[in-house]
Amino acid sequence: MRSTPEHPQYHPPGPDEQNCYKRIDIIFSDVTKVDWVVRDMHLYKDASGEPDLGIFYRIVRIGEYFELSGEFGKIHIYSDSFPRVEYE
């Protein structure tokens, strides 16, 4: 996730970084179903060499599911509970 100076987790980019990026975990509980409705599997490597599925665009609640979208495609996660976000 790219953070901006207004975000509490922001830090100035390092000498080899273009932006401030933070690794986050989006944790869903009480999941009843997961559909990967659009799959675009371009596997990148981040600066540390770890696998990276690309840019995460958004998460939005649509009816009975949450829609996650990004360079990886689009995923529908069915859950009655809102996800929890944890920063690295």
CYANA upper distance limits for C-alpha pairs under 8 A (distance plus 0.5 A):
  1 MET  CA     21 TYR  CA      5.84
  1 MET  CA     22 LYS  CA      5.73
  1 MET  CA     23 ARG  CA      6.78
  1 MET  CA     24 ILE  CA      7.47
  1 MET  CA     55 ILE  CA      7.93
  1 MET  CA     56 PHE  CA      7.34
  2 ARG  CA     19 ASN  CA      7.25
  2 ARG  CA     20 CYS  CA      6.11
  2 ARG  CA     21 TYR  CA      4.85
  2 ARG  CA     22 LYS  CA      6.86
  3 SER  CA      7 HIS  CA      6.54
  3 SER  CA      9 GLN  CA      7.54
  3 SER  CA     10 TYR  CA      6.07
  3 SER  CA     19 ASN  CA      8.39
  3 SER  CA     20 CYS  CA      6.21
  3 SER  CA     21 TYR  CA      6.56
  3 SER  CA     22 LYS  CA      7.64
  4 THR  CA     10 TYR  CA      6.53
  4 THR  CA     20 CYS  CA      7.74
  5 PRO  CA     10 TYR  CA      6.04
  5 PRO  CA     11 HIS  CA      7.88
  6 GLU  CA     10 TYR  CA      7.77
  9 GLN  CA     22 LYS  CA      8.36
 10 TYR  CA     20 CYS  CA      7.05
 11 HIS  CA     20 CYS  CA      6.70
 12 PRO  CA     19 ASN  CA      8.20
 12 PRO  CA     20 CYS  CA      6.71
 13 PRO  CA     17 GLU  CA      5.84
 13 PRO  CA     18 GLN  CA      6.84
 13 PRO  CA     19 ASN  CA      5.77
 13 PRO  CA     20 CYS  CA      5.38
 14 GLY  CA     18 GLN  CA      8.35
 14 GLY  CA     20 CYS  CA      8.45
 22 LYS  CA     87 TYR  CA      7.58
 22 LYS  CA     88 GLU  CA      7.38
 23 ARG  CA     87 TYR  CA      6.80
 23 ARG  CA     88 GLU  CA      6.04
 24 ILE  CA     85 VAL  CA      7.19
 24 ILE  CA     86 GLU  CA      6.10
 24 ILE  CA     87 TYR  CA      5.11
 24 ILE  CA     88 GLU  CA      6.39
 25 ASP  CA     85 VAL  CA      6.17
 25 ASP  CA     86 GLU  CA      5.66
 25 ASP  CA     87 TYR  CA      7.03
 25 ASP  CA     88 GLU  CA      8.31
 26 ILE  CA     83 PRO  CA      6.75
 26 ILE  CA     84 ARG  CA      6.29
 26 ILE  CA     85 VAL  CA      5.18
 26 ILE  CA     86 GLU  CA      7.13
 27 ILE  CA     83 PRO  CA      5.81
 27 ILE  CA     84 ARG  CA      5.55
 27 ILE  CA     85 VAL  CA      6.72
 27 ILE  CA     86 GLU  CA      8.31
 28 PHE  CA     79 SER  CA      7.94
 28 PHE  CA     81 SER  CA      7.67
 28 PHE  CA     82 PHE  CA      7.48
 28 PHE  CA     83 PRO  CA      5.10
 28 PHE  CA     84 ARG  CA      7.08
 29 SER  CA     79 SER  CA      7.55
 29 SER  CA     81 SER  CA      6.86
 29 SER  CA     82 PHE  CA      8.48
 29 SER  CA     83 PRO  CA      7.52
 30 ASP  CA     79 SER  CA      6.15
 30 ASP  CA     80 ASP  CA      7.37
 30 ASP  CA     81 SER  CA      7.10
 31 VAL  CA     77 ILE  CA      7.41
 31 VAL  CA     78 TYR  CA      6.16
 31 VAL  CA     79 SER  CA      5.10
 31 VAL  CA     80 ASP  CA      8.21
 32 THR  CA     77 ILE  CA      8.42
 32 THR  CA     78 TYR  CA      6.10
 32 THR  CA     79 SER  CA      6.54
 33 LYS  CA     77 ILE  CA      6.62
 33 LYS  CA     78 TYR  CA      5.62
 33 LYS  CA     79 SER  CA      8.11
 34 VAL  CA     75 ILE  CA      7.67
 34 VAL  CA     76 HIS  CA      6.24
 34 VAL  CA     77 ILE  CA      5.16
 34 VAL  CA     78 TYR  CA      6.72
 35 ASP  CA     75 ILE  CA      6.21
 35 ASP  CA     76 HIS  CA      5.57
 35 ASP  CA     77 ILE  CA      7.08
 36 TRP  CA     73 GLY  CA      8.24
 36 TRP  CA     74 LYS  CA      6.58
 36 TRP  CA     75 ILE  CA      4.81
 36 TRP  CA     76 HIS  CA      6.80
 37 VAL  CA     73 GLY  CA      8.11
 37 VAL  CA     74 LYS  CA      6.16
 37 VAL  CA     75 ILE  CA      6.18
 37 VAL  CA     76 HIS  CA      7.50
 38 VAL  CA     73 GLY  CA      5.32
 38 VAL  CA     74 LYS  CA      5.35
 38 VAL  CA     75 ILE  CA      7.48
 39 ARG  CA     72 PHE  CA      6.65
 39 ARG  CA     73 GLY  CA      5.19
 39 ARG  CA     74 LYS  CA      7.11
 40 ASP  CA     71 GLU  CA      7.27
 40 ASP  CA     72 PHE  CA      5.37
 40 ASP  CA     73 GLY  CA      5.51
 41 MET  CA     53 LEU  CA      7.67
 41 MET  CA     72 PHE  CA      6.17
 41 MET  CA     73 GLY  CA      8.20
 42 HIS  CA     53 LEU  CA      7.04
 42 HIS  CA     54 GLY  CA      8.18
 42 HIS  CA     71 GLU  CA      8.44
 42 HIS  CA     72 PHE  CA      7.50
 43 LEU  CA     51 PRO  CA      7.02
 43 LEU  CA     52 ASP  CA      6.46
 43 LEU  CA     53 LEU  CA      5.80
 43 LEU  CA     54 GLY  CA      7.92
 44 TYR  CA     51 PRO  CA      6.35
 44 TYR  CA     52 ASP  CA      5.36
 44 TYR  CA     53 LEU  CA      6.54
 44 TYR  CA     54 GLY  CA      7.12
 45 LYS  CA     49 GLY  CA      5.59
 45 LYS  CA     50 GLU  CA      5.80
 45 LYS  CA     51 PRO  CA      5.17
 45 LYS  CA     52 ASP  CA      5.67
 46 ASP  CA     50 GLU  CA      5.98
 46 ASP  CA     51 PRO  CA      6.96
 46 ASP  CA     52 ASP  CA      6.37
 53 LEU  CA     71 GLU  CA      7.36
 53 LEU  CA     72 PHE  CA      6.11
 54 GLY  CA     70 GLY  CA      7.66
 54 GLY  CA     71 GLU  CA      5.77
 54 GLY  CA     72 PHE  CA      6.90
 55 ILE  CA     70 GLY  CA      6.06
 55 ILE  CA     71 GLU  CA      5.90
 55 ILE  CA     72 PHE  CA      8.21
 56 PHE  CA     68 LEU  CA      8.42
 56 PHE  CA     69 SER  CA      6.82
 56 PHE  CA     70 GLY  CA      4.74
 56 PHE  CA     71 GLU  CA      7.02
 56 PHE  CA     72 PHE  CA      8.34
 57 TYR  CA     68 LEU  CA      8.21
 57 TYR  CA     69 SER  CA      6.07
 57 TYR  CA     70 GLY  CA      5.13
 57 TYR  CA     71 GLU  CA      8.18
 58 ARG  CA     67 GLU  CA      8.43
 58 ARG  CA     68 LEU  CA      6.38
 58 ARG  CA     69 SER  CA      6.08
 58 ARG  CA     70 GLY  CA      7.44
 59 ILE  CA     66 PHE  CA      7.10
 59 ILE  CA     67 GLU  CA      5.98
 59 ILE  CA     68 LEU  CA      5.01
 59 ILE  CA     69 SER  CA      7.09
 60 VAL  CA     66 PHE  CA      6.03
 60 VAL  CA     67 GLU  CA      5.85
 60 VAL  CA     68 LEU  CA      7.33
 61 ARG  CA     65 TYR  CA      6.45
 61 ARG  CA     66 PHE  CA      4.86
 61 ARG  CA     67 GLU  CA      6.78
 62 ILE  CA     66 PHE  CA      6.38
 62 ILE  CA     67 GLU  CA      7.34
 64 GLU  CA     78 TYR  CA      6.58
 64 GLU  CA     79 SER  CA      7.47
 64 GLU  CA     80 ASP  CA      7.69
 65 TYR  CA     76 HIS  CA      6.43
 65 TYR  CA     77 ILE  CA      5.77
 65 TYR  CA     78 TYR  CA      4.72
 65 TYR  CA     79 SER  CA      6.64
 65 TYR  CA     80 ASP  CA      8.42
 66 PHE  CA     76 HIS  CA      6.08
 66 PHE  CA     77 ILE  CA      5.63
 66 PHE  CA     78 TYR  CA      6.86
 66 PHE  CA     79 SER  CA      8.01
 67 GLU  CA     74 LYS  CA      7.31
 67 GLU  CA     75 ILE  CA      6.14
 67 GLU  CA     76 HIS  CA      5.16
 67 GLU  CA     77 ILE  CA      7.00
 68 LEU  CA     74 LYS  CA      6.16
 68 LEU  CA     75 ILE  CA      5.64
 68 LEU  CA     76 HIS  CA      7.00
 68 LEU  CA     77 ILE  CA      8.40
 69 SER  CA     73 GLY  CA      6.18
 69 SER  CA     74 LYS  CA      4.91
 69 SER  CA     75 ILE  CA      6.95
 70 GLY  CA     74 LYS  CA      7.15
